[in-house]
Amino acid sequence: MAAPWSGSDGYHVQLQRDSQFLCSDQRMHTELVDRLVLQLNRTYPQILTDKEAQRFRNLSVPTAVRLAELLVHLQGKGEEACHELYRGLQIHAYEVYFNLPTRVSRRRGPLFFLSCFSLAVGLALLCYYGEGNLSGTGPFLSFSVLGLGRETSEVLLAYAKDGSRIQ
């Protein structure tokens, strides 16, 4: 089994954190919940038996209730069941999977905040030195853009080369 993607947290802990998001996300509609239930039932009948799958596919129960019960049920089944739910989300609802709180917090780790802080410092220096002659800031700006995205780098490099001022 693959290692969880969020440090030492297992899939069980991640599902506890993601459950509220999943239950409130409008993209978790009836058809998607049914696809997840069917995948878990057909591929892993030890995780979700036929009887359990019928219960979670009962259309007389609102989708939000069925989904909440399914998530609690999978947490009770353990780590492997939670992992398989995440795999199902990745296959059937990548947009939902990609925007899960545990995925977003991983993408916005310490490096993200360090790069934002560096950009703010760079722009502050740019504004400070932008008041006078820019001849000495060209090399500084050239090295400042190394860790930035392509669009941001292009703007700062153009600024350094042209000697333009940001308005």
Phi, psi and omega per residue, in radians:
M1 nan 2.461 -3.125
A2 -1.216 2.656 3.113
A3 -1.290 2.541 3.093
P4 -1.066 2.689 -3.043
W5 -1.579 -0.004 -3.054
S6 -2.122 1.236 3.080
G7 1.121 -2.288 -3.083
S8 -1.554 -0.101 3.136
D9 -1.208 2.366 3.059
G10 -1.503 3.067 3.140
Y11 -1.141 -0.562 3.115
H12 -1.058 -0.842 3.134
V13 -1.145 -0.705 3.135
Q14 -1.122 -0.688 3.132
L15 -1.155 -0.601 3.053
Q16 -1.068 -0.715 3.140
R17 -1.259 -0.598 -3.060
D18 -1.542 -0.223 -3.017
S19 -1.010 -0.798 -3.111
Q20 -1.094 -0.731 3.102
F21 -1.065 -0.820 -3.111
L22 -1.088 -0.705 -3.121
C23 -1.249 -0.409 -3.115
S24 -1.741 -0.186 -3.106
D25 -1.320 2.174 -3.115
Q26 -1.124 -0.373 -3.132
R27 -1.282 -0.223 3.107
M28 -1.500 1.174 -3.083
H29 -1.502 3.063 -3.051
T30 -0.959 -0.807 -3.094
E31 -1.087 -0.736 -3.133
L32 -1.168 -0.763 3.112
V33 -1.064 -0.722 3.105
D34 -1.087 -0.736 3.118
R35 -1.084 -0.720 3.123
L36 -1.123 -0.770 3.137
V37 -1.088 -0.799 3.141
L38 -1.094 -0.717 3.130
Q39 -1.103 -0.810 3.136
L40 -1.103 -0.678 -3.121
N41 -1.233 -0.787 -3.066
R42 -1.334 -0.718 -3.079
T43 -1.460 -0.630 -3.069
Y44 -2.307 1.262 -3.122
P45 -1.109 -0.312 3.069
Q46 -1.285 -0.361 3.104
I47 -1.550 -0.739 -3.105
L48 -2.404 1.857 -3.125
T49 -1.273 2.987 3.116
D50 -1.050 -0.757 -3.131
K51 -1.109 -0.760 3.121
E52 -1.142 -0.712 3.128
A53 -1.078 -0.719 3.107
Q54 -1.070 -0.698 3.136
R55 -1.104 -0.717 -3.098
F56 -1.425 -0.121 3.090
R57 -1.858 0.100 -3.115
N58 -1.173 1.926 -3.064
L59 -1.277 -0.208 3.090
S60 -1.336 -0.209 3.080
V61 -1.767 2.323 3.137
P62 -0.977 2.547 -3.090
T63 -1.000 -0.723 -3.118
A64 -1.075 -0.671 3.122
V65 -1.200 -0.795 3.130
R66 -1.064 -0.733 3.139
L67 -1.122 -0.790 3.133
A68 -1.060 -0.743 3.120
E69 -1.156 -0.673 3.103
L70 -1.086 -0.782 -3.129
L71 -1.094 -0.750 3.098
V72 -1.109 -0.746 3.138
H73 -1.054 -0.803 -3.121
L74 -1.151 -0.647 3.088
Q75 -1.095 -0.636 3.105
G76 -1.205 -0.449 3.134
K77 -1.386 -0.309 3.059
G78 1.932 -3.025 -3.025
E79 -1.038 -0.798 -3.085
E80 -1.126 -0.687 3.128
A81 -1.118 -0.741 3.113
C82 -1.126 -0.710 3.117
H83 -1.065 -0.740 -3.121
E84 -1.187 -0.548 3.041
L85 -1.104 -0.773 3.116
Y86 -1.085 -0.682 3.088
R87 -1.107 -0.713 3.092
G88 -1.098 -0.726 3.093
L89 -1.097 -0.721 -3.137
Q90 -1.100 -0.647 -3.129
I91 -1.334 -0.839 -2.971
H92 -1.664 -0.368 -3.068
A93 -2.580 1.189 -3.047
Y94 -1.059 -0.640 3.135
E95 -1.083 -0.715 3.091
V96 -1.152 -0.843 -3.128
Y97 -1.008 -0.789 -3.094
F98 -1.143 -0.506 -3.085
N99 -1.736 0.182 3.079
L100 -1.058 2.494 -3.133
P101 -0.938 -0.668 3.139
T102 -1.231 -0.472 3.078
R103 -1.345 -0.739 -3.119
V104 -1.122 -0.760 -3.130
S105 -1.135 -0.533 3.100
R106 -1.215 -0.730 3.137
R107 -1.173 -0.516 -3.106
R108 -1.818 0.904 3.125
G109 -1.387 -2.863 -3.078
P110 -1.021 -0.639 -3.129
L111 -1.121 -0.651 3.105
F112 -1.054 -0.841 -3.109
F113 -1.200 -0.620 3.084
L114 -1.117 -0.723 3.138
S115 -1.196 -0.638 3.083
C116 -1.123 -0.747 3.124
F117 -1.115 -0.745 3.125
S118 -1.084 -0.700 3.104
L119 -1.105 -0.751 3.136
A120 -1.101 -0.742 3.113
V121 -1.127 -0.754 3.125
G122 -1.064 -0.755 3.119
L123 -1.185 -0.631 3.092
A124 -1.113 -0.772 3.100
L125 -1.132 -0.668 3.114
L126 -1.067 -0.802 3.113
C127 -1.149 -0.693 -3.122
Y128 -1.139 -0.845 -3.137
Y129 -1.420 -0.227 3.137
G130 -1.225 -0.273 -3.133
E131 -1.215 -0.548 -3.086
G132 -1.946 -2.506 -3.122
N133 -1.344 2.316 -3.118
L134 -1.638 0.119 -3.049
S135 -1.085 -0.510 -3.127
G136 -1.550 -0.172 -3.067
T137 -1.627 -0.190 -3.120
G138 -0.946 -0.956 3.122
P139 -1.087 -0.645 3.120
F140 -1.055 -0.827 -3.125
L141 -1.188 -0.609 3.130
S142 -1.071 -0.693 3.123
F143 -1.410 -0.425 -3.126
S144 -1.190 -0.469 -3.033
V145 -1.513 -0.017 -3.064
L146 -1.002 -0.716 -3.079
G147 -1.659 0.107 -3.070
L148 -1.654 2.919 3.074
G149 -1.195 2.896 -3.052
R150 -1.052 -0.801 -3.081
E151 -1.150 -0.767 3.132
T152 -1.122 -0.734 3.128
S153 -1.054 -0.752 -3.129
E154 -1.087 -0.711 3.139
V155 -1.129 -0.831 -3.120
L156 -1.163 -0.681 3.106
L157 -1.160 -0.699 3.106
A158 -1.112 -0.683 3.105
Y159 -1.083 -0.755 -3.111
A160 -1.177 -0.678 -3.088
K161 -1.326 -0.710 -3.071
D162 -1.455 -0.420 -3.060
G163 1.300 0.346 3.120
S164 -1.247 2.871 3.080
R165 -1.985 2.483 3.073
I166 -1.390 2.236 -3.128
Q167 -1.690 nan nan
